[in-house]
Structure formats: structure tokens, C-alpha cells
Amino acid sequence: MMVANNVSGSAMQQVLENLKGLPSGTGAQDMDLIFLTGIMESPIVRSLAKAHERLEVVKLQAVGENNMELITDILESLHSVAGNDIAAAELAKILVEPHFQSLIEAHDKVAAKTYEMPQAPANSRASLSGSLVPPDAVRMIGIQKKAGEPLGVTFRVESGEPVIARILHGSAIDRQGMLHAGDVIREVNGRAVGSDPKELQELLKDCSGTVTLKVLPSYREPPAPPQVFLKPHFKYNPATDNLIPCREAGLAFSRGDILHVVNKEDPNWWQATNLVVGDTGLIPSQFLEEKRKAFVRKDWDSSGMLCGTIMGKKKKKKMMYLTSKNAEFDRYELQTYEEVARMPPFQRKTLVLIGAQGVGRRSLKSRLIVINPLKYGTTVPFTSRRPREEEQDGQSYRFVTRADMEQDIKDSRYLEHGEFDGNLYGTKMDSIHEVVETGRTCILDVNPQALKVLKTAEFVPFVVFIAAPELDTLRAMHKAVVDAGLTTKLLTENDLKKTVDESARIRRAYSHYFDLTIVNDHLDKAFDQLQEEVERLCLQPQWVPVSWVF
């Protein structure tokens, strides 16, 4: 049975009588009849039917276009009784309100026009966006701003018209939600705009108070903000960037800040929020920054023995950036951004101390282990040399045969290894896991090149760079140690200078691995800072590489 859409009150009564007169059927059919009868007898459906019946009887006419004249006549009638009738006085007060009269004026203007929905051309904005709004349906938008306050909008030119290229996340325009990327700006305060985006920026910048924009909407839904967090490995200042489309919209940041990327639609300029300072703006994309750094000369180091680096001659390479050869630049460790994730407080598996030879890494490591042996431990290196009479296996070294050690090196079981005086020495990765399995953090002072292996979810390192102080400070520190009788090894001026130079080269080549940098200009002060920062990891949330989490 089908019920027509224009069922009236009397027709509904007839339908109900027909339903009640139907013979009984199966259990399922009886349930359907009971359900349908219940719906038809409900008060809501009956009220809708009565309203529909009245509308059919009395054909309502559209409100006329002379309502302002009608209100004037009503007010003249009310004036004669307003003095004695409170309701009449209240009605007269409402009718003369500016907002009410503006509403009626707007209604009269709309009623005086005939609106037809033209078919959108196949290549129009409305057709491309799937909207039924005609392509010439402009909107008038009012915004409030202070003089000189940036709106957070950038423009580009399409077909000779200024189009909104991007809206900065968190800006005044973004908070209002009235403009969208792709909208065309036709007028500002009744003044037609040209095709120069810079001229339009200056015009909007000088406006204050209420600013009225005539806009051709793009009818596009704004994309959902991506949940991407980046740690930059370089410092950026938009005031010195000649490529940024709008310097006032740029976002400054320092190395190691956490950036929340909220828009990556533009291949060259991303929108981000600096979580350290709370500001939002444009930052260069990874693609753009890699192109800029394509001509940067890298210093390449030749590795030396364990727990130190012997620096060889610098090799400089200058190459033209080609998108098809990204792997070439990966070899050169071209670092711009690192994607990170926020983790609750936890203890790192390894604490890695990096620095030049003689900068004090072993002293800091030994002091940490002595003060808290239940929390920190370290590995015992392996060697192929024969033990001396006073040496026991497993104390200072673990002694193995050269054949066994060479086989393990071949099988990539060593974090690092080297040869000295005809004997092999190395740190086995299994020995790191042995310390971690006891619930302690394994402290390593290794060659910087080992960071490529350690910076993974397997070892979860906290990398601390122990930087050498200025040459004069290092000279004074060494003299104090010698005068106190704590060492008999005298370093020459050339040795001290090599330490400072090596420290600078390590910083340049491996700084993107560092979580913390400590300048060891005073051993006690450096130790206190190191201990404080490491203990803080177990108390505060941490930003770690996203590959460690997912």
C-alpha cells in the first residue's frame, strides 16, 4: 500500500479505517500493520496533516515589497493608542529599532528581485567544486581589525584577479572562518582592487575598524589540519629570507624547537606553530630548504681509533640539486626537519656522550656510574689481544680470539671497532643490551659515526655533545689539573688547539643527532648539568623521532 505525499486530515482518517479493515495475515504482516497504524495515529503526524490541510485551503502569498510603507502606517495607528496601551507602546518601540528597520529594508530589496538558478558552466568554480551556487554569487563579508595589524592572509593572481593563496592558522581571519583559500577578492570597502597582491596587502594593512570585502567564494571545504610535529635542525629568520612571499607572515624558530605543522598544501611554504613561543606563521618546506642547502659544503671526516676521532683532510663537494638524485644528498646527511612525537616521561636505554678526544667524556661517564651504579652502567670492550698476568676476563676487557672477533665484525655484531698495535678492539652491540636488560641506562662514549647505528628505536639514545671551551679556558683548565697533581700527561699548545678544532668539526657534522650540548669549561658544573638533564627525562614528556613510536 502506498500513501500519497499530500495526505490531509480527512484522508488520514480514511487510511486508518482501511488499515483496520484489513484481514489478519502472517505474524510479520500483523506487526507491520500495527507499526504503521501507530505511526498514523501519533499526535505529531496528525498535527502535520492538519497544518498541511490548512496550507492547501489558504494559499499563502509572498510578502509584498512595500513593507516599509506598511510599518509606517502601523506606527501612525499605534501613536493614537500608545499612551494608554502598554503593549502598543512596546510594539511601536520595536518597529522603530534600527536593526528591525534594516531587516525590513533588506527584505524589500530582495523581494523586488527575481532570482533564478542558472546552469553553471562546466569549467566554472561552482561546477568544479560540486556546488550549485552560481559562479557570480558574490558575498559581502565584514571583518574587524586594527590599523597595521596583519590579517594572516597571502594572495596570488589567477586570471588577473587576486585570489587568497593561504590563510595562516590561528590568525584573525582563520578564527572568524569567513574566508577560505581560493576565494577571489573583488572589492575592499567599496573600492575595486587591482591584480597586484602587494598593493592589496598594503591596502588591507592600512585599514582599521570594520573592513567590508566583496568576495567570490571558492566553495571549498578547508582541509583538516595535519598532526605533524617537526624538530628543525637549523635556525630560521624570515626577516632575512628573500624567497618568502610575505615576511610579516614568517615564523622564526631556532634549532631544536618543536613546530606543529598545520598546513602543507603549498609545496614551498608550510604553515606551522612554534610550540616553544606559541607563534604561528610560514616556514620553508623541507623540499625548499633542501634546495637551498644543496650548495652547502660539508666537512668529511676520516674515522680513527675507538672513543675518539682522528680528523683527516677535509673533502668539499659542491653539487647542483636534482630531485631525481635525492639519494645523493641523503649520503651527505642533508638535514632540515625531523618528524617527532610526544611521549610521556620514560628512561632512555642509552646515554651517548660525544666529543673530541680529551674533552672530559670519560670523566663524566665514570662519575655518573660511581654515584648511581643501580641506574647507570657501561659496556666492557672486546679485544683480540692476550690478557696480561694481572688482568681478568670481563673486568677491563673481554678477551676473544682474533678469528672470532673478525667473524663477528663481518656479521655486523659490533657497534664500532678498530685496530691498535696489531690487536682488534671493539664494542659489541649485545653488551649494550645486557646492560639495558638489568634496568640500567647504558652510558657510551663512542665515535660520532656510531650515532648512525644508535639513533634508532633499538637503543633509544639520549645524545649529549660535550663541547670543548675556548682555547684560553681549556689551557687554564689543563694547567690547574697539572698543578693539582691529577695528571702527569702534559698537553702541548698544539694538542689543545687540536681539541678545540676537532670539537668544532664534530659539532658541524653531527649536530642534527644531538639532544643536548654542554660546554665543559668546568668539570663539576658540566657534571651537574648533565645529571640534571638526564634525570629530568624521567619526569617530563619527551619529543622523540616518530620512527621510535610508530
CORNORJO-V80831 format. One record per residue. N is the residue number from 0. RES is the residue in one small letter. SS is DSSP state (H for helix, E for strand, L for the rest). PSI is psi in degrees with one decimal (999 if undefined). Layout:
# CORNORJO-V80831
n=N res=RES ss=SS psi=PSI
n=N res=RES ss=SS psi=PSI
This chain:
# CORNORJO-V80831
n=0 res=m ss=L psi=133.4
n=1 res=m ss=L psi=135.1
n=2 res=v ss=L psi=128.5
n=3 res=a ss=L psi=157.0
n=4 res=n ss=L psi=-24.5
n=5 res=n ss=L psi=44.7
n=6 res=v ss=L psi=125.5
n=7 res=s ss=L psi=-178.3
n=8 res=g ss=H psi=-45.9
n=9 res=s ss=H psi=-37.4
n=10 res=a ss=H psi=-37.1
n=11 res=m ss=H psi=-39.4
n=12 res=q ss=H psi=-40.3
n=13 res=q ss=H psi=-39.4
n=14 res=v ss=H psi=-42.7
n=15 res=l ss=H psi=-41.3
n=16 res=e ss=H psi=-38.7
n=17 res=n ss=H psi=-39.8
n=18 res=l ss=H psi=-40.1
n=19 res=k ss=H psi=-24.9
n=20 res=g ss=L psi=-3.6
n=21 res=l ss=L psi=142.5
n=22 res=p ss=L psi=159.1
n=23 res=s ss=L psi=145.0
n=24 res=g ss=L psi=-142.5
n=25 res=t ss=L psi=170.5
n=26 res=g ss=H psi=-40.0
n=27 res=a ss=H psi=-41.0
n=28 res=q ss=H psi=-42.0
n=29 res=d ss=H psi=-39.4
n=30 res=m ss=H psi=-39.4
n=31 res=d ss=H psi=-42.1
n=32 res=l ss=H psi=-42.4
n=33 res=i ss=H psi=-43.1
n=34 res=f ss=H psi=-45.0
n=35 res=l ss=H psi=-39.9
n=36 res=t ss=H psi=-38.7
n=37 res=g ss=H psi=-39.7
n=38 res=i ss=H psi=-45.6
n=39 res=m ss=H psi=-28.8
n=40 res=e ss=L psi=-2.5
n=41 res=s ss=L psi=145.7
n=42 res=p ss=H psi=-34.8
n=43 res=i ss=H psi=-45.4
n=44 res=v ss=H psi=-38.0
n=45 res=r ss=H psi=-41.3
n=46 res=s ss=H psi=-40.6
n=47 res=l ss=H psi=-39.2
n=48 res=a ss=H psi=-41.2
n=49 res=k ss=H psi=-42.4
n=50 res=a ss=H psi=-41.0
n=51 res=h ss=H psi=-38.8
n=52 res=e ss=H psi=-41.5
n=53 res=r ss=H psi=-39.7
n=54 res=l ss=H psi=-32.2
n=55 res=e ss=H psi=-36.0
n=56 res=v ss=H psi=-46.2
n=57 res=v ss=L psi=103.0
n=58 res=k ss=L psi=108.6
n=59 res=l ss=L psi=134.8
n=60 res=q ss=L psi=150.1
n=61 res=a ss=L psi=144.8
n=62 res=v ss=L psi=139.0
n=63 res=g ss=L psi=177.6
n=64 res=e ss=L psi=13.2
n=65 res=n ss=L psi=42.0
n=66 res=n ss=H psi=-27.4
n=67 res=m ss=H psi=-37.6
n=68 res=e ss=H psi=-38.9
n=69 res=l ss=H psi=-41.6
n=70 res=i ss=H psi=-37.1
n=71 res=t ss=H psi=-43.0
n=72 res=d ss=H psi=-39.9
n=73 res=i ss=H psi=-41.0
n=74 res=l ss=H psi=-38.3
n=75 res=e ss=H psi=-36.5
n=76 res=s ss=H psi=-35.4
n=77 res=l ss=H psi=-31.2
n=78 res=h ss=H psi=-30.9
n=79 res=s ss=L psi=-22.6
n=80 res=v ss=L psi=-4.7
n=81 res=a ss=L psi=-29.6
n=82 res=g ss=L psi=-29.7
n=83 res=n ss=L psi=-14.1
n=84 res=d ss=L psi=117.6
n=85 res=i ss=H psi=-40.1
n=86 res=a ss=H psi=-40.5
n=87 res=a ss=H psi=-38.6
n=88 res=a ss=H psi=-39.8
n=89 res=e ss=H psi=-40.9
n=90 res=l ss=H psi=-42.0
n=91 res=a ss=H psi=-38.3
n=92 res=k ss=H psi=-39.6
n=93 res=i ss=H psi=-41.3
n=94 res=l ss=H psi=-23.4
n=95 res=v ss=L psi=1.0
n=96 res=e ss=L psi=136.6
n=97 res=p ss=H psi=-38.5
n=98 res=h ss=H psi=-39.2
n=99 res=f ss=H psi=-43.3
n=100 res=q ss=H psi=-35.3
n=101 res=s ss=H psi=-38.2
n=102 res=l ss=H psi=-43.9
n=103 res=i ss=H psi=-39.1
n=104 res=e ss=H psi=-42.3
n=105 res=a ss=H psi=-38.8
n=106 res=h ss=H psi=-42.5
n=107 res=d ss=H psi=-39.5
n=108 res=k ss=H psi=-41.1
n=109 res=v ss=H psi=-41.0
n=110 res=a ss=H psi=-25.1
n=111 res=a ss=L psi=-8.7
n=112 res=k ss=L psi=158.2
n=113 res=t ss=L psi=121.8
n=114 res=y ss=L psi=125.8
n=115 res=e ss=L psi=146.7
n=116 res=m ss=L psi=97.3
n=117 res=p ss=L psi=156.3
n=118 res=q ss=L psi=124.4
n=119 res=a ss=L psi=134.6
n=120 res=p ss=L psi=157.5
n=121 res=a ss=L psi=-30.7
n=122 res=n ss=L psi=15.3
n=123 res=s ss=L psi=167.0
n=124 res=r ss=H psi=-44.0
n=125 res=a ss=H psi=-39.0
n=126 res=s ss=H psi=-41.3
n=127 res=l ss=H psi=-32.6
n=128 res=s ss=H psi=-5.8
n=129 res=g ss=L psi=11.5
n=130 res=s ss=L psi=151.0
n=131 res=l ss=L psi=3.5
n=132 res=v ss=L psi=132.1
n=133 res=p ss=L psi=153.0
n=134 res=p ss=L psi=-19.1
n=135 res=d ss=L psi=16.1
n=136 res=a ss=L psi=89.8
n=137 res=v ss=E psi=162.4
n=138 res=r ss=E psi=147.4
n=139 res=m ss=E psi=121.2
n=140 res=i ss=E psi=130.8
n=141 res=g ss=E psi=129.6
n=142 res=i ss=E psi=156.5
n=143 res=q ss=E psi=134.2
n=144 res=k ss=E psi=160.5
n=145 res=k ss=L psi=154.2
n=146 res=a ss=L psi=131.4
n=147 res=g ss=L psi=-8.3
n=148 res=e ss=L psi=125.4
n=149 res=p ss=L psi=140.1
n=150 res=l ss=L psi=-19.7
n=151 res=g ss=L psi=34.8
n=152 res=v ss=E psi=138.0
n=153 res=t ss=E psi=156.6
n=154 res=f ss=E psi=157.8
n=155 res=r ss=E psi=169.2
n=156 res=v ss=E psi=127.7
n=157 res=e ss=E psi=123.3
n=158 res=s ss=L psi=36.9
n=159 res=g ss=L psi=9.2
n=160 res=e ss=E psi=145.4
n=161 res=p ss=E psi=125.3
n=162 res=v ss=E psi=140.5
n=163 res=i ss=E psi=116.5
n=164 res=a ss=E psi=-40.7
n=165 res=r ss=E psi=154.1
n=166 res=i ss=E psi=121.0
n=167 res=l ss=L psi=133.5
n=168 res=h ss=L psi=130.4
n=169 res=g ss=L psi=-3.4
n=170 res=s ss=L psi=174.8
n=171 res=a ss=H psi=-41.5
n=172 res=i ss=H psi=-40.6
n=173 res=d ss=H psi=-39.7
n=174 res=r ss=H psi=-34.8
n=175 res=q ss=H psi=-33.6
n=176 res=g ss=L psi=21.5
n=177 res=m ss=L psi=-20.1
n=178 res=l ss=L psi=153.2
n=179 res=h ss=L psi=156.3
n=180 res=a ss=L psi=133.7
n=181 res=g ss=L psi=-15.2
n=182 res=d ss=L psi=144.0
n=183 res=v ss=E psi=128.9
n=184 res=i ss=E psi=118.0
n=185 res=r ss=E psi=-41.7
n=186 res=e ss=E psi=152.9
n=187 res=v ss=E psi=114.3
n=188 res=n ss=L psi=43.9
n=189 res=g ss=L psi=-0.7
n=190 res=r ss=E psi=124.3
n=191 res=a ss=E psi=139.1
n=192 res=v ss=L psi=152.0
n=193 res=g ss=L psi=-154.7
n=194 res=s ss=L psi=13.1
n=195 res=d ss=L psi=111.4
n=196 res=p ss=H psi=-35.7
n=197 res=k ss=H psi=-38.9
n=198 res=e ss=H psi=-38.5
n=199 res=l ss=H psi=-39.6
n=200 res=q ss=H psi=-45.8
n=201 res=e ss=H psi=-38.5
n=202 res=l ss=H psi=-44.7
n=203 res=l ss=H psi=-33.7
n=204 res=k ss=H psi=-36.2
n=205 res=d ss=H psi=-14.7
n=206 res=c ss=L psi=152.6
n=207 res=s ss=L psi=162.0
n=208 res=g ss=E psi=-138.3
n=209 res=t ss=E psi=123.8
n=210 res=v ss=E psi=121.3
n=211 res=t ss=E psi=124.5
n=212 res=l ss=E psi=135.2
n=213 res=k ss=E psi=117.0
n=214 res=v ss=E psi=137.9
n=215 res=l ss=E psi=106.6
n=216 res=p ss=L psi=156.2
n=217 res=s ss=L psi=-16.6
n=218 res=y ss=L psi=35.9
n=219 res=r ss=L psi=139.3
n=220 res=e ss=L psi=132.7
n=221 res=p ss=L psi=139.6
n=222 res=p ss=L psi=151.3
n=223 res=a ss=L psi=135.1
n=224 res=p ss=L psi=132.2
n=225 res=p ss=L psi=148.8
n=226 res=q ss=L psi=76.1
n=227 res=v ss=E psi=127.7
n=228 res=f ss=E psi=132.1
n=229 res=l ss=E psi=145.9
n=230 res=k ss=E psi=113.1
n=231 res=p ss=E psi=145.3
n=232 res=h ss=L psi=24.4
n=233 res=f ss=L psi=163.3
n=234 res=k ss=L psi=141.6
n=235 res=y ss=E psi=133.8
n=236 res=n ss=L psi=107.9
n=237 res=p ss=H psi=-22.1
n=238 res=a ss=H psi=-21.3
n=239 res=t ss=H psi=10.3
n=240 res=d ss=L psi=117.3
n=241 res=n ss=L psi=-10.2
n=242 res=l ss=L psi=-20.3
n=243 res=i ss=L psi=135.1
n=244 res=p ss=L psi=-25.5
n=245 res=c ss=L psi=106.7
n=246 res=r ss=H psi=-34.0
n=247 res=e ss=H psi=-23.8
n=248 res=a ss=H psi=-2.2
n=249 res=g ss=E psi=154.6
n=250 res=l ss=L psi=117.0
n=251 res=a ss=L psi=145.8
n=252 res=f ss=E psi=162.8
n=253 res=s ss=L psi=164.0
n=254 res=r ss=L psi=130.3
n=255 res=g ss=L psi=-8.7
n=256 res=d ss=L psi=161.2
n=257 res=i ss=E psi=122.6
n=258 res=l ss=E psi=126.9
n=259 res=h ss=E psi=108.4
n=260 res=v ss=E psi=122.2
n=261 res=v ss=E psi=-11.3
n=262 res=n ss=E psi=125.9
n=263 res=k ss=L psi=23.9
n=264 res=e ss=L psi=-40.1
n=265 res=d ss=L psi=127.3
n=266 res=p ss=L psi=-19.7
n=267 res=n ss=L psi=-27.6
n=268 res=w ss=E psi=117.2
n=269 res=w ss=E psi=154.9
n=270 res=q ss=E psi=134.8
n=271 res=a ss=E psi=160.3
n=272 res=t ss=E psi=128.2
n=273 res=n ss=E psi=108.3
n=274 res=l ss=L psi=-15.5
n=275 res=v ss=L psi=-41.8
n=276 res=v ss=L psi=-15.3
n=277 res=g ss=L psi=4.0
n=278 res=d ss=L psi=157.2
n=279 res=t ss=E psi=142.2
n=280 res=g ss=E psi=-164.6
n=281 res=l ss=E psi=140.5
n=282 res=i ss=E psi=151.3
n=283 res=p ss=E psi=138.8
n=284 res=s ss=L psi=166.9
n=285 res=q ss=H psi=-39.1
n=286 res=f ss=H psi=-46.1
n=287 res=l ss=H psi=-42.9
n=288 res=e ss=H psi=-34.0
n=289 res=e ss=H psi=-38.1
n=290 res=k ss=H psi=-39.1
n=291 res=r ss=H psi=-33.1
n=292 res=k ss=H psi=7.0
n=293 res=a ss=H psi=-25.0
n=294 res=f ss=H psi=3.4
n=295 res=v ss=L psi=132.2
n=296 res=r ss=L psi=131.8
n=297 res=k ss=L psi=141.8
n=298 res=d ss=L psi=124.9
n=299 res=w ss=L psi=137.2
n=300 res=d ss=L psi=144.1
n=301 res=s ss=L psi=126.3
n=302 res=s ss=L psi=150.5
n=303 res=g ss=L psi=-133.5
n=304 res=m ss=L psi=-179.9
n=305 res=l ss=L psi=151.5
n=306 res=c ss=L psi=35.8
n=307 res=g ss=L psi=168.9
n=308 res=t ss=L psi=127.5
n=309 res=i ss=L psi=113.2
n=310 res=m ss=L psi=130.5
n=311 res=g ss=L psi=-158.8
n=312 res=k ss=L psi=144.9
n=313 res=k ss=L psi=137.5
n=314 res=k ss=L psi=128.3
n=315 res=k ss=L psi=135.9
n=316 res=k ss=L psi=131.1
n=317 res=k ss=L psi=119.9
n=318 res=m ss=L psi=152.0
n=319 res=m ss=L psi=137.0
n=320 res=y ss=L psi=128.7
n=321 res=l ss=L psi=129.6
n=322 res=t ss=H psi=-33.8
n=323 res=s ss=H psi=-7.7
n=324 res=k ss=H psi=40.9
n=325 res=n ss=H psi=-33.6
n=326 res=a ss=H psi=-30.2
n=327 res=e ss=H psi=-40.1
n=328 res=f ss=H psi=-24.8
n=329 res=d ss=H psi=-35.1
n=330 res=r ss=H psi=-32.4
n=331 res=y ss=L psi=8.8
n=332 res=e ss=L psi=52.4
n=333 res=l ss=L psi=101.3
n=334 res=q ss=L psi=129.0
n=335 res=t ss=L psi=-67.7
n=336 res=y ss=E psi=151.6
n=337 res=e ss=E psi=124.3
n=338 res=e ss=E psi=131.7
n=339 res=v ss=E psi=165.0
n=340 res=a ss=E psi=150.6
n=341 res=r ss=E psi=125.9
n=342 res=m ss=E psi=148.3
n=343 res=p ss=L psi=166.8
n=344 res=p ss=L psi=137.8
n=345 res=f ss=L psi=163.7
n=346 res=q ss=L psi=128.8
n=347 res=r ss=L psi=148.9
n=348 res=k ss=L psi=-38.7
n=349 res=t ss=E psi=148.1
n=350 res=l ss=E psi=114.0
n=351 res=v ss=E psi=121.4
n=352 res=l ss=E psi=121.4
n=353 res=i ss=E psi=140.7
n=354 res=g ss=E psi=172.0
n=355 res=a ss=L psi=159.4
n=356 res=q ss=L psi=131.0
n=357 res=g ss=L psi=11.3
n=358 res=v ss=L psi=-7.8
n=359 res=g ss=L psi=16.7
n=360 res=r ss=H psi=-45.0
n=361 res=r ss=H psi=-34.3
n=362 res=s ss=H psi=-41.7
n=363 res=l ss=H psi=-40.7
n=364 res=k ss=H psi=-48.1
n=365 res=s ss=H psi=-39.1
n=366 res=r ss=H psi=-39.4
n=367 res=l ss=H psi=-43.6
n=368 res=i ss=H psi=-39.4
n=369 res=v ss=H psi=-41.2
n=370 res=i ss=H psi=-37.8
n=371 res=n ss=L psi=76.6
n=372 res=p ss=L psi=-18.2
n=373 res=l ss=L psi=-16.6
n=374 res=k ss=L psi=-29.6
n=375 res=y ss=E psi=145.4
n=376 res=g ss=E psi=177.3
n=377 res=t ss=L psi=170.0
n=378 res=t ss=L psi=161.4
n=379 res=v ss=L psi=120.4
n=380 res=p ss=L psi=153.5
n=381 res=f ss=E psi=151.0
n=382 res=t ss=E psi=152.4
n=383 res=s ss=L psi=-4.6
n=384 res=r ss=L psi=160.0
n=385 res=r ss=L psi=144.7
n=386 res=p ss=L psi=146.6
n=387 res=r ss=L psi=171.8
n=388 res=e ss=L psi=-40.1
n=389 res=e ss=L psi=-4.5
n=390 res=e ss=L psi=141.9
n=391 res=q ss=L psi=142.0
n=392 res=d ss=E psi=130.5
n=393 res=g ss=L psi=-6.9
n=394 res=q ss=L psi=-78.8
n=395 res=s ss=L psi=-32.7
n=396 res=y ss=E psi=160.4
n=397 res=r ss=E psi=121.4
n=398 res=f ss=E psi=126.7
n=399 res=v ss=L psi=167.8
n=400 res=t ss=L psi=156.6
n=401 res=r ss=H psi=-38.1
n=402 res=a ss=H psi=-43.9
n=403 res=d ss=H psi=-39.7
n=404 res=m ss=H psi=-39.4
n=405 res=e ss=H psi=-37.0
n=406 res=q ss=H psi=-41.4
n=407 res=d ss=H psi=-35.8
n=408 res=i ss=H psi=-41.5
n=409 res=k ss=H psi=-34.3
n=410 res=d ss=L psi=10.5
n=411 res=s ss=L psi=40.0
n=412 res=r ss=L psi=0.5
n=413 res=y ss=E psi=136.2
n=414 res=l ss=E psi=-44.1
n=415 res=e ss=E psi=157.3
n=416 res=h ss=E psi=162.6
n=417 res=g ss=E psi=173.6
n=418 res=e ss=E psi=134.2
n=419 res=f ss=E psi=126.9
n=420 res=d ss=L psi=37.8
n=421 res=g ss=L psi=5.3
n=422 res=n ss=E psi=147.5
n=423 res=l ss=E psi=143.4
n=424 res=y ss=E psi=147.4
n=425 res=g ss=E psi=165.9
n=426 res=t ss=E psi=117.0
n=427 res=k ss=E psi=139.8
n=428 res=m ss=H psi=-30.7
n=429 res=d ss=H psi=-31.6
n=430 res=s ss=H psi=-27.7
n=431 res=i ss=H psi=-45.1
n=432 res=h ss=H psi=-33.0
n=433 res=e ss=H psi=-39.3
n=434 res=v ss=H psi=-43.0
n=435 res=v ss=H psi=-36.9
n=436 res=e ss=L psi=-18.0
n=437 res=t ss=L psi=0.9
n=438 res=g ss=L psi=9.6
n=439 res=r ss=L psi=159.3
n=440 res=t ss=E psi=127.2
n=441 res=c ss=E psi=120.0
n=442 res=i ss=E psi=127.7
n=443 res=l ss=E psi=134.0
n=444 res=d ss=E psi=97.7
n=445 res=v ss=L psi=172.6
n=446 res=n ss=L psi=139.3
n=447 res=p ss=H psi=-29.6
n=448 res=q ss=H psi=-19.7
n=449 res=a ss=H psi=-14.6
n=450 res=l ss=H psi=-28.1
n=451 res=k ss=H psi=-29.6
n=452 res=v ss=H psi=-35.8
n=453 res=l ss=H psi=-30.7
n=454 res=k ss=L psi=64.4
n=455 res=t ss=L psi=170.1
n=456 res=a ss=L psi=-17.2
n=457 res=e ss=L psi=-36.1
n=458 res=f ss=L psi=-18.7
n=459 res=v ss=L psi=64.5
n=460 res=p ss=E psi=154.4
n=461 res=f ss=E psi=110.8
n=462 res=v ss=E psi=122.9
n=463 res=v ss=E psi=124.5
n=464 res=f ss=E psi=119.1
n=465 res=i ss=E psi=103.5
n=466 res=a ss=E psi=145.7
n=467 res=a ss=E psi=144.7
n=468 res=p ss=L psi=-174.9
n=469 res=e ss=L psi=156.4
n=470 res=l ss=H psi=-42.3
n=471 res=d ss=H psi=-41.1
n=472 res=t ss=H psi=-42.6
n=473 res=l ss=H psi=-38.3
n=474 res=r ss=H psi=-43.4
n=475 res=a ss=H psi=-37.8
n=476 res=m ss=H psi=-43.9
n=477 res=h ss=H psi=-40.0
n=478 res=k ss=H psi=-39.5
n=479 res=a ss=H psi=-38.7
n=480 res=v ss=H psi=-41.9
n=481 res=v ss=H psi=-43.9
n=482 res=d ss=H psi=-30.5
n=483 res=a ss=L psi=-4.4
n=484 res=g ss=L psi=20.0
n=485 res=l ss=L psi=-11.5
n=486 res=t ss=L psi=151.4
n=487 res=t ss=L psi=-2.6
n=488 res=k ss=L psi=116.1
n=489 res=l ss=L psi=126.4
n=490 res=l ss=L psi=136.2
n=491 res=t ss=L psi=169.3
n=492 res=e ss=H psi=-35.1
n=493 res=n ss=H psi=-37.3
n=494 res=d ss=H psi=-43.8
n=495 res=l ss=H psi=-40.1
n=496 res=k ss=H psi=-36.8
n=497 res=k ss=H psi=-38.4
n=498 res=t ss=H psi=-44.4
n=499 res=v ss=H psi=-44.5
n=500 res=d ss=H psi=-42.1
n=501 res=e ss=H psi=-39.3
n=502 res=s ss=H psi=-41.5
n=503 res=a ss=H psi=-38.6
n=504 res=r ss=H psi=-38.9
n=505 res=i ss=H psi=-41.6
n=506 res=r ss=H psi=-44.5
n=507 res=r ss=H psi=-39.6
n=508 res=a ss=H psi=-27.3
n=509 res=y ss=H psi=13.7
n=510 res=s ss=H psi=-25.4
n=511 res=h ss=H psi=-10.3
n=512 res=y ss=H psi=-16.8
n=513 res=f ss=L psi=134.3
n=514 res=d ss=L psi=-23.4
n=515 res=l ss=E psi=142.5
n=516 res=t ss=E psi=127.3
n=517 res=i ss=E psi=124.4
n=518 res=v ss=E psi=116.3
n=519 res=n ss=E psi=75.6
n=520 res=d ss=L psi=-5.0
n=521 res=h ss=L psi=120.3
n=522 res=l ss=H psi=-44.8
n=523 res=d ss=H psi=-42.9
n=524 res=k ss=H psi=-41.9
n=525 res=a ss=H psi=-38.9
n=526 res=f ss=H psi=-44.0
n=527 res=d ss=H psi=-41.8
n=528 res=q ss=H psi=-42.6
n=529 res=l ss=H psi=-47.6
n=530 res=q ss=H psi=-40.7
n=531 res=e ss=H psi=-44.5
n=532 res=e ss=H psi=-39.4
n=533 res=v ss=H psi=-40.5
n=534 res=e ss=H psi=-27.4
n=535 res=r ss=H psi=-24.4
n=536 res=l ss=L psi=-31.3
n=537 res=c ss=L psi=1.4
n=538 res=l ss=L psi=-21.6
n=539 res=q ss=L psi=152.4
n=540 res=p ss=L psi=152.8
n=541 res=q ss=E psi=145.2
n=542 res=w ss=E psi=118.9
n=543 res=v ss=E psi=160.8
n=544 res=p ss=E psi=137.5
n=545 res=v ss=H psi=-24.5
n=546 res=s ss=H psi=-19.5
n=547 res=w ss=H psi=-20.1
n=548 res=v ss=L psi=-43.6
n=549 res=f ss=L psi=999
